[in-house]
Structure formats: C-alpha cells, structure tokens
Amino acid sequence: MSAQNKTNATNPSEQGSPPPDYPVESGKKILINWIIVALGLGGLAAAGALLPELL
C-alpha cells in the first residue's frame, strides 16, 4: 500500500512550518527566576547569620 492510498498520509510540504519553540524560552525564564530566588534566600540566610553578631 502506497502513501497515496492511505487516508491519513500527508505530504511534508503540506504540513507547514513547525510552531515556535516557546517551552525553551519559558524554561530559560524559569531557570533565571530560580537562580534569583536562590541568591535572595542565600542573602537572607547570610544576613540572619550575621545579624546576632552585629547586635
């Protein structure tokens, strides 16, 4: 049976261009946000550790 006889066969040229790769951009933003959160929490922990010594 050839591809022309199949009802669900499509020509690759008829499929069009693939959609933009949104998950990669979203993943990069999520990673940057997690890094910012980790640095912020590290700063709070350092301030909390140094605060009793300063008072």
WORA-V910509 format. One record per backbone hydrogen bond with DSSP energy under -1.0 kcal/mol. NH is the residue of the N-H (numbers start at 1). CO is the residue of the C=O. E is the energy in kcal/mol with one decimal. If there is no record, write none. Layout:
nh->(NH NH)
co->(CO CO)
e->(E E)
This chain:
nh->(14 22 25 26 27 28 29 30 31 32 33 34 35 36 37 38 39 40 41 42 43 44 45 46 47 48 49 50 51 54 55)
co->(11 20 21 22 23 24 25 26 27 28 29 30 31 32 33 34 35 36 37 38 39 40 41 42 43 44 45 46 47 50 51)
e->(-1.8 -1.7 -1.0 -2.6 -2.5 -2.1 -2.0 -2.3 -2.3 -2.3 -2.4 -2.3 -2.1 -2.2 -2.4 -2.6 -2.5 -2.3 -2.7 -2.2 -2.2 -2.1 -2.4 -2.3 -2.4 -2.5 -1.8 -2.0 -2.0 -1.5 -1.5)
